[in-house]
Structure formats: C-alpha cells, structure tokens
Amino acid sequence: MDFDYNWLLLALPLFFILGWVGSRFDLRQLKRESSESPKAYYKGLSLLLNEQQDKAIDAFIEAVQHDPDTSELHFALGNLFRRRGEFERAVRVHQHLLGRADLPQAERERAQHALAQDFVKAGLFDRAEQAYRALEGTVYHSEARLARLNLYERSRDWRAAVEVAQQLEATGTGSFATRIAHYWCELAQAADAQGHPEDAERALQQALKADPGSARPWVLRGQRLLRQGDAAGAFAAWGELRHRNPAAFALVASDYAQAAQACNRQAEAQAVLAGLHAESPRLDFLAAWAQLEADPAEVGRVFREQLHALPTLSAASRVLDHAAADPANADMPAERRQALADVREAVGRAAKPLQRYRCAACGFEAQRHFWQCPGCVSWDSYPPLRVEEQ
C-alpha cells in the first residue's frame, strides 16, 4: 500500500504545537517551583528576625522540600534546630548533608564542623571529639583543636589537653604556655591524691619547664615540700615565687611564715613580709608578719596603724581580735567585755563577704582562690586580691 505523504505534512504542525505546549507547561512548573523555594526561604528569614523560631523552622522545612539540593537551606535549618535545643534533628540534617555524594569538599567540611557543634551542645563529648578529629587538615583545623582543648578541659583529660595545646602553640595559633603549666599542675595534684609522689614531682617539673614564670607550680611545689617536712625547701620555693610573681606571693604568705618558723628563719621572713607590705599594703602580708612577731603590743600597734592608713572592715576585725586577746583588758567590766565581743562578731560578719576573691571575667566570688574559675572556666581570672582590696 502506498504511503500518503500528505498526512505527514498535516501531522508535522500538530507535533510542533503539542511540543510547544508541553515545553511551556514544564517551564511554568519549573518556574513556579523555583519561585516557591526562595519565597519560603525569605519567609523563614523574616520570621527568624522577628524571633518566631517555630514558624521559621516550618518555613525552612518547606523550602528544603521544594529544593532539597540547596545546602544553604540545610545549614540554616540545622543551626535553628541547634539553637532551639533540638540536637537530634540538627544532627540528622547535617548527617544528611554529609551523606550527599555531590556535596563540594568545602561544604562537606562545613557540615562536619556543624555536626561537631551539634554533638557538643548535646553533651556527646566522645562523638564531638571524633567529629573534630575528622577536621584535621581542613580550614577548620585550628578551630577544631581549640574546641577539642575545651572538651578535654571539661572532661579533665589533662594529658590530652597538654598534647593539643602543644600542637596549637607549635602552629602559631597563640601562646598556651601558662595553660600547659596548669594542666601539668592538675596532673601533679591528681598524682599526689593517688599516692604517686614521683609522678607528681615529674609533672611539676614539666609545669615549670612549660612556664617558669607561672605562679601555680611554685605554690604547689612549696606546699608539697612543707607537707613532706622539708620546710627549708618550701621556704626556698616560695622565695622563688616572690621573685618571679610577687603579686601571687600573698596566696602563700601565711604558709611562708609557717615554713620560716620551722626552719628557724623568722627574722629573714619578717623582713621580707614587711618589705612587701611597704611596697603594696596587704592584710595577708601583715597577718603573716604577725605570725612571726613575739611582742603582742607591737602586733596591736601595727594593726592599728594599718586600720588608720587603710580603714577596712578586715583591718578593724583584726584590731578587735587583738583587743579581745590583750591581757591588759582582762580586768575590763563584764558589760564592756560583752559589748566588745558583740562588736567584734558584727564586724567579723560584715567583713566576711569582702574577704572573698572575685573572678575578673565573670564576677563569680568565692572564699578561696581558684586557678580556674568555676563559673566561666577561665584560667588565671582570679586576681590574688580580695574584694576589699581591689
């Protein structure tokens, strides 16, 4: 049967029209979908700026559904989940990104970093450490090491902290000598608590090697020697502290006086404490000096002079304590003795809050001095000065 080419001529325009209609439909559909994605994205941003996080998350989820290949939307959504405390959902978003084979290397590293942050916020420190380790050799390696250092501090893994801090210092990230010295001091104290004095001594030697000017290793060395009965060694260690870090010497002034008594060097210690007090009047220096002074009348006179020069409640409390213990007041009428006792107690109570140490970083106050603030975990943020003296 012969083929009629007239039908072909008639069909060609029809195929052309159908193809044109089909392409227009696809273009409209694509345009509509692509327009819906940025609308949802901008809607999410607007809601986020208005602090409507629940609605913002819904908008970002809608945007991701319209355009699942857009990594920026995933990052925005994951960060929102983390900020809201929905750590499991944040982890799933970032793990989904890492599972994409087509993700560029830079975006993959960014997703790995975000995943590590998710684990930290969720308190999964072991998984966070692994995630940060995976960032070695990337643009995030310094930031990842700093994060690992904080993790080790929080978990009190001081040997790992020493290793990472040394790596950071070797790469020029900053100076970590003082923090390394603190880590070794923590190891020394742990070794002493476990009954391993040799390990404690080696750790203190490492601390002094890391930062000879740091106060804490000299403080701990003197305390260890005094406990071991080596008063002369403790006296020498704290003498070295006085030369290297005079401000911190106030922390051991009383122990220094005790060591001086034990090794019969009272006169030398008194001269040192009097000189320090003359340069920088501190009640700690004066109280340590009073431990070594045999004449009670001289002690009373010096404390009264201190109260006159620096009228503080702590100085007033010391003067009242001396007056109560003065044998010359033994014949005082009972009513006056009771009044003196009442005033002494009131002044002592009022002075107690002012005898605390205060963190310079966060303002956390404590009765004793801390090398690392319990509030903000900053190192060396406690000046060796009491609140009353600042």
C-alpha positions as CSV (number, residue, x, y, z in Angstrom):
1,M,0.0,0.0,0.0
2,D,1.5,3.4,-0.9
3,F,2.1,5.9,1.9
4,D,0.4,9.2,1.6
5,Y,2.9,12.0,2.4
6,N,0.0,14.5,2.7
7,W,-0.7,13.0,6.2
8,L,2.9,13.7,7.2
9,L,2.6,17.2,6.1
10,L,-0.5,17.6,8.2
11,A,1.0,15.9,11.3
12,L,4.1,18.0,11.5
13,P,2.4,21.2,12.6
14,L,0.4,19.2,15.1
15,F,3.5,17.7,16.6
16,F,5.1,21.1,16.8
17,I,2.1,22.6,18.6
18,L,2.0,19.7,21.1
19,G,5.7,20.1,21.8
20,W,5.4,23.8,22.3
21,V,2.5,23.4,24.7
22,G,4.4,20.7,26.6
23,S,7.5,22.8,27.0
24,R,5.5,25.8,28.1
25,F,3.9,23.7,30.8
26,D,7.3,22.4,32.0
27,L,8.7,25.9,32.1
28,R,5.8,27.2,34.1
29,Q,6.0,24.3,36.5
30,L,9.8,24.8,36.9
31,K,9.3,28.5,37.3
32,R,6.6,28.0,39.9
33,E,8.7,25.5,41.9
34,S,11.8,27.7,41.8
35,S,9.8,30.8,42.9
36,E,8.2,28.9,45.7
37,S,11.6,27.9,47.2
38,P,13.0,31.5,47.6
39,K,9.6,32.7,48.9
40,A,9.7,30.1,51.7
41,Y,13.3,30.9,52.4
42,Y,12.7,34.6,52.7
43,K,9.6,34.0,54.7
44,G,11.8,31.9,57.1
45,L,14.3,34.7,57.4
46,S,11.6,37.2,58.1
47,L,10.2,35.0,60.8
48,L,13.6,34.4,62.3
49,L,14.3,38.1,62.5
50,N,11.0,38.5,64.3
51,E,12.1,35.8,66.8
52,Q,9.4,33.4,65.7
53,Q,11.6,30.4,65.6
54,D,8.8,27.7,65.4
55,K,7.3,29.3,62.2
56,A,10.7,30.0,60.8
57,I,11.6,26.3,61.1
58,D,8.3,25.3,59.3
59,A,9.2,27.8,56.5
60,F,12.7,26.4,56.1
61,I,11.4,22.8,56.0
62,E,9.1,23.9,53.2
63,A,12.0,25.5,51.4
64,V,14.1,22.3,51.7
65,Q,11.2,20.2,50.4
66,H,11.0,22.4,47.3
67,D,14.7,22.4,46.8
68,P,16.4,19.5,48.6
69,D,19.7,20.1,46.9
70,T,20.3,23.5,48.3
71,S,22.9,23.1,51.1
72,E,22.4,26.6,52.5
73,L,18.9,25.8,53.5
74,H,20.1,22.7,55.3
75,F,22.7,24.7,57.2
76,A,20.1,27.3,58.2
77,L,17.7,24.6,59.3
78,G,20.3,22.7,61.3
79,N,21.5,25.8,63.0
80,L,17.9,26.7,64.0
81,F,17.4,23.2,65.5
82,R,20.6,23.5,67.5
83,R,19.7,26.9,68.8
84,R,16.3,25.6,70.0
85,G,17.9,22.6,71.7
86,E,16.6,20.0,69.2
87,F,20.0,18.5,68.8
88,E,18.9,15.1,67.3
89,R,17.2,16.9,64.5
90,A,20.2,19.1,63.9
91,V,22.4,16.0,63.8
92,R,20.1,14.4,61.2
93,V,20.2,17.5,59.0
94,H,24.0,17.7,59.0
95,Q,24.5,13.9,58.6
96,H,22.1,14.1,55.6
97,L,24.4,16.7,54.1
98,L,27.5,14.6,54.7
99,G,25.7,11.7,53.0
100,R,25.4,13.5,49.7
101,A,27.9,12.3,47.2
102,D,27.6,15.5,45.1
103,L,28.5,17.9,48.0
104,P,31.6,20.0,47.3
105,Q,34.6,19.5,49.6
106,A,34.2,22.9,51.2
107,E,30.6,22.3,52.1
108,R,31.4,18.8,53.4
109,E,33.9,20.3,55.8
110,R,31.4,22.9,56.9
111,A,28.8,20.2,57.5
112,Q,31.4,18.2,59.5
113,H,32.1,21.3,61.7
114,A,28.4,21.9,62.2
115,L,27.9,18.3,63.2
116,A,30.7,18.5,65.8
117,Q,29.0,21.6,67.3
118,D,25.7,19.6,67.5
119,F,27.4,16.9,69.5
120,V,29.0,19.4,71.9
121,K,25.6,21.0,72.5
122,A,24.0,17.6,73.0
123,G,26.7,16.7,75.6
124,L,28.1,13.8,73.5
125,F,31.7,14.7,74.0
126,D,33.2,11.5,72.7
127,R,31.3,11.8,69.4
128,A,32.2,15.5,69.3
129,E,35.9,14.7,69.7
130,Q,35.7,12.2,66.8
131,A,33.9,14.8,64.6
132,Y,36.5,17.4,65.4
133,R,39.3,15.0,64.7
134,A,37.9,14.5,61.2
135,L,38.6,18.2,60.6
136,E,42.4,17.8,60.8
137,G,44.0,19.1,57.7
138,T,41.0,21.3,56.7
139,V,40.5,25.0,57.0
140,Y,38.8,24.3,60.4
141,H,41.7,22.5,62.0
142,S,42.7,25.3,64.3
143,E,39.2,25.9,65.4
144,A,38.6,22.2,65.8
145,R,41.7,21.9,68.0
146,L,40.6,24.7,70.2
147,A,37.2,23.0,70.6
148,R,38.9,19.7,71.5
149,L,41.0,21.6,74.0
150,N,37.9,22.9,75.7
151,L,36.4,19.4,75.6
152,Y,39.4,17.9,77.3
153,E,39.3,20.6,80.0
154,R,35.7,19.9,80.7
155,S,36.3,16.2,80.9
156,R,39.5,16.8,82.9
157,D,41.6,14.8,80.4
158,W,44.7,16.8,81.2
159,R,47.2,14.7,79.2
160,A,45.2,15.1,76.0
161,A,44.8,18.8,76.8
162,V,48.6,19.1,77.0
163,E,49.1,17.4,73.7
164,V,46.6,19.6,71.8
165,A,47.8,22.8,73.5
166,Q,51.3,22.0,72.4
167,Q,50.1,21.4,68.8
168,L,48.3,24.8,68.8
169,E,51.4,26.6,70.1
170,A,53.6,24.8,67.6
171,T,51.4,26.0,64.7
172,G,51.4,29.6,65.9
173,T,47.8,29.7,67.0
174,G,48.7,31.5,70.2
175,S,50.6,31.2,73.4
176,F,49.5,28.3,75.5
177,A,52.4,28.0,77.9
178,T,50.5,29.1,81.0
179,R,47.6,26.8,80.3
180,I,50.0,23.9,79.7
181,A,51.6,24.6,83.1
182,H,48.1,24.5,84.7
183,Y,47.5,21.1,83.0
184,W,50.7,19.7,84.4
185,C,49.8,21.1,87.9
186,E,46.4,19.3,87.7
187,L,48.2,16.1,86.8
188,A,50.6,16.7,89.8
189,Q,47.7,17.1,92.2
190,A,46.0,14.0,90.9
191,A,49.2,12.0,91.3
192,D,49.6,13.2,94.9
193,A,46.0,12.3,95.6
194,Q,46.6,8.8,94.2
195,G,49.7,8.3,96.3
196,H,52.3,8.7,93.5
197,P,54.7,11.4,94.7
198,E,57.3,10.7,92.0
199,D,54.8,11.2,89.2
200,A,53.6,14.4,90.9
201,E,57.2,15.7,91.1
202,R,57.8,14.9,87.4
203,A,54.5,16.7,86.5
204,L,55.6,19.8,88.4
205,Q,58.9,19.8,86.7
206,Q,57.1,19.8,83.3
207,A,54.9,22.7,84.5
208,L,58.0,24.8,85.4
209,K,59.6,23.9,82.1
210,A,56.4,25.0,80.2
211,D,56.2,28.3,82.0
212,P,58.8,29.2,84.7
213,G,57.0,32.5,85.5
214,S,53.7,30.8,86.3
215,A,52.8,31.1,89.9
216,R,50.9,27.9,90.4
217,P,53.8,25.4,90.1
218,W,55.9,27.3,92.7
219,V,52.9,27.5,95.0
220,L,52.3,23.7,94.7
221,R,56.0,22.8,95.0
222,G,56.3,24.7,98.3
223,Q,53.1,23.1,99.7
224,R,54.3,19.6,98.7
225,L,57.7,20.2,100.3
226,L,56.1,21.6,103.5
227,R,53.9,18.5,103.8
228,Q,56.9,16.3,103.3
229,G,58.7,18.0,106.2
230,D,61.1,20.0,104.0
231,A,60.5,23.4,105.4
232,A,63.7,24.9,104.0
233,G,62.8,23.6,100.6
234,A,59.4,25.1,100.8
235,F,60.9,28.4,102.1
236,A,63.2,28.5,99.0
237,A,60.4,27.6,96.6
238,W,58.2,30.4,97.8
239,G,61.2,32.7,97.8
240,E,61.5,31.9,94.1
241,L,57.8,32.7,93.7
242,R,58.3,36.1,95.3
243,H,60.9,37.0,92.7
244,R,59.0,35.6,89.7
245,N,55.5,36.6,90.6
246,P,55.3,38.9,93.6
247,A,51.5,39.5,93.2
248,A,50.8,35.8,93.8
249,F,53.0,35.6,96.9
250,A,50.1,36.8,99.0
251,L,48.4,33.4,98.4
252,V,51.2,31.7,100.4
253,A,52.2,34.4,102.8
254,S,50.8,32.5,105.9
255,D,52.5,29.3,104.8
256,Y,55.7,31.1,104.1
257,A,55.7,32.3,107.8
258,Q,55.0,28.8,108.9
259,A,57.9,27.4,106.9
260,A,60.2,30.2,108.3
261,Q,59.3,29.2,111.8
262,A,60.0,25.5,111.0
263,C,63.5,26.2,109.6
264,N,64.3,29.0,112.1
265,R,64.4,31.9,109.6
266,Q,61.8,34.1,111.2
267,A,63.9,37.3,111.1
268,E,64.5,36.9,107.3
269,A,60.8,36.2,106.6
270,Q,59.7,39.1,108.8
271,A,61.9,41.5,106.8
272,V,60.6,40.1,103.5
273,L,57.0,40.4,104.6
274,A,57.5,43.9,106.0
275,G,59.1,45.0,102.7
276,L,56.3,43.6,100.6
277,H,53.7,45.3,102.8
278,A,55.5,48.6,102.5
279,E,55.5,48.3,98.7
280,S,51.9,47.0,98.4
281,P,49.9,47.2,101.7
282,R,48.1,43.9,102.0
283,L,46.4,42.4,105.1
284,D,47.7,39.0,104.1
285,F,51.3,40.2,104.3
286,L,50.6,41.9,107.7
287,A,48.9,38.8,109.1
288,A,51.8,36.6,108.1
289,W,54.2,39.1,109.7
290,A,52.2,38.9,112.9
291,Q,52.6,35.2,113.0
292,L,56.3,35.7,113.5
293,E,56.2,38.7,115.9
294,A,56.7,37.7,119.5
295,D,55.6,41.0,121.1
296,P,51.7,41.3,121.2
297,A,51.9,45.0,121.9
298,E,53.8,45.5,118.7
299,V,51.3,43.4,116.7
300,G,48.5,45.5,118.1
301,R,50.2,48.8,117.2
302,V,50.9,47.7,113.6
303,F,47.3,46.6,113.1
304,R,46.0,49.9,114.5
305,E,48.3,51.7,112.1
306,Q,47.0,49.6,109.2
307,L,43.4,50.4,110.2
308,H,44.3,54.1,110.3
309,A,46.0,54.0,106.9
310,L,43.5,51.7,105.2
311,P,40.2,51.7,107.1
312,T,38.7,48.4,106.1
313,L,36.4,46.0,108.0
314,S,39.0,43.2,107.9
315,A,41.6,45.5,109.5
316,A,39.0,46.6,112.1
317,S,38.3,42.9,112.8
318,R,42.0,42.3,113.4
319,V,42.2,45.2,115.8
320,L,39.2,44.0,117.7
321,D,40.6,40.4,117.9
322,H,43.8,41.7,119.3
323,A,42.0,43.8,121.8
324,A,39.9,40.8,123.0
325,A,43.1,38.8,123.5
326,D,45.1,41.6,125.1
327,P,45.9,40.6,128.8
328,A,45.6,44.3,129.7
329,N,41.9,44.1,129.1
330,A,41.4,41.1,131.4
331,D,40.1,43.3,134.2
332,M,37.5,45.0,132.0
333,P,34.0,45.0,133.4
334,A,31.8,42.2,132.2
335,E,29.4,44.5,130.4
336,R,32.2,46.1,128.4
337,R,33.7,42.7,127.6
338,Q,30.3,41.6,126.2
339,A,30.0,44.8,124.2
340,L,33.4,44.3,122.7
341,A,32.5,40.7,121.9
342,D,29.3,41.8,120.2
343,V,31.0,44.5,118.1
344,R,33.8,42.0,117.2
345,E,31.2,39.5,116.0
346,A,29.3,42.1,114.0
347,V,32.4,43.4,112.3
348,G,33.6,39.9,111.5
349,R,30.3,39.0,109.8
350,A,30.3,42.2,107.8
351,A,33.9,41.7,106.8
352,K,33.5,38.1,105.6
353,P,31.8,38.8,102.2
354,L,34.6,41.3,101.5
355,Q,37.3,38.7,102.1
356,R,36.3,36.7,99.0
357,Y,38.1,36.5,95.7
358,R,36.3,37.7,92.6
359,C,36.7,36.5,89.0
360,A,37.7,39.4,86.7
361,A,36.0,37.7,83.8
362,C,32.5,36.8,85.1
363,G,32.4,38.3,88.7
364,F,32.0,34.9,90.4
365,E,33.0,35.2,94.0
366,A,34.5,32.5,96.3
367,Q,36.0,32.3,99.7
368,R,39.2,30.7,98.4
369,H,41.3,31.5,95.4
370,F,40.8,29.4,92.2
371,W,43.3,29.0,89.4
372,Q,40.3,28.2,87.0
373,C,37.0,30.0,87.6
374,P,34.2,27.6,88.4
375,G,31.8,29.9,86.8
376,C,33.3,30.8,83.4
377,V,36.2,28.3,83.4
378,S,38.7,31.0,82.6
379,W,42.3,30.4,83.7
380,D,44.0,32.9,86.0
381,S,41.0,35.2,86.1
382,Y,41.1,35.5,89.9
383,P,43.5,38.3,91.0
384,P,45.3,37.4,94.2
385,L,43.5,40.2,95.8
386,R,40.4,40.0,98.0
387,V,37.3,42.1,97.1
388,E,38.0,44.5,99.9
389,E,41.5,45.3,98.5
390,Q,40.5,45.7,94.8
